[in-house]
Amino acid sequence: MPLPEPSDETETVGGSFARHPHERYRRWRETGEVRKVRFSGPAPLAGWVVTGHAACRTALADPRLSKDGATERFARYAGLPTDGPGGALTTHMLNSDPPRHTRLRRLVQQAFTQRRVTSLRPGIEARVTALLDALDGPDVPDEVDLIDRFALPLPLAVIFNLLGADPADPGILQVRCHTVTGDEGDGEVSVPTAEAMLDRLRALIEQKRAHPGDDLLSALAAARDDGDRLTEEEVTSMAFLLVLAGHQTTVNLIANGLYTLLTHPGQLAAVRADASLLPRLTEEVLRHESPFSMASLRYTTQPVTIAGTTIPAGEFVQIALLAANRDPEVFTDPDRFDLTRDASGHLAFGHGIHHCLGAPLARLQAEIAFGHVLRRFPALRLAAPDHAPAWQDNPRHRGLLTLPVRLR
């Protein structure tokens, strides 16, 4: 269902935006860092878009930009379906404000510790090796899709292992979603897929309550703080968030990174020659082609002035991370992919109280994946270097649909 018709002050952006966002973002930064935009297409979006690095960083930390129920609020505004799993999958900390957000994050952090993330390294190494072994056999065609065969199954296996699920279980879902019809398109999760995930997660949580293990889902179910604990719905919703955000971010990070390396032979040669550049590679990919073009949705609870523009109360705000990360005020020659630069000021994982809790895990997987792929396949190259890449048709995501390569 289409969004309401835009007003005269709204700039309407068509389907080509997802294929060439950087050109549009550059113009917006140069002609005013805040503007009202309507994105048409299969994943409709509307609101005030913030583009400059300083403006985005300020907006990400502004408590007057609320996330409490923002997803449901936008669905009602846009006339989108509001039936389906609903609150069972959206009562997580990414969709809430303090004090509820503070409570949820405190409880979740008890379970999602740095020690737990660090302990996953051997398992990630083993999973990467197994996936690449499967690509290195005599019966494997020379041309493969690295998303389908590597960048997607890796984070899914890591997340399900983290939750204490068996990746070989036929009930585990392939949650790389494109459109409601299953066609390639926007990368969003359809209602049927979400409902199936909800059923599977509820069954898994029930299993963990009965037979807890040394896994994140058992820890979430058991987390307590001064007698407080996560409700059944909150555990389910948080697990859904981990599966969804955990795999989407990492699939895009790995695929975007490999594609960008393969289109920048000088940087590819540098990282092949010096493995110590792998952490810099990960940060520069996060800056140059951030896995998400925009932060999760917010709306103003009162008039807010950002970069000289006042946004009225009750308006949706889209914070363009991809635009912020190519702001020349912060990054010299920002469109250049450069492993020697300090990219640490990027906003790919957000800023403030909603900074991505899973950022260390995404970085760990990407660094391991990049290193192993480059060592295993020294002749790796794009299958069709002259063909334009196929990007998800979604203004919020920055991810490839496919990554066809030749391995040998």
Secondary structure, 3 states (H helix, E strand, C coil): CCCCCCCCCCEEECHHHHCCHHHHHHHHHHHCCEEEEEECCCCCEEEEEECCHHHHHHHHCCCCEECCCHHHHHHHHHCCCCCCCHHHHCCCHHHCCCCHHHHHHHHHHHHCCHHHHHHCHHHHHHHHHHHHHHHCCCCCCCEEEHHHHHHCHHHHHHHHHHHCCCCCCCCCCCCCCCCCCCCCCCCCCCHHHHHHHHHHHHHHHHHHHHCCCCCHHHHHHHCEECCEECCHHHHHHHHHHHHHHHHHHHHHHHHHHHHHHHCCHHHHHHHHHCHHHHHHHHHHHHHHCCCECCCCCEEECCCEEECCEEECCCCEEEECHHHHCCCCCCCCCCCCCCCCCCCCCCCCCCCHHHCCCCHHHHHHHHHHHHHHHHHHCCCCEECCCCCCCCECCCCCECCECCCEEECC
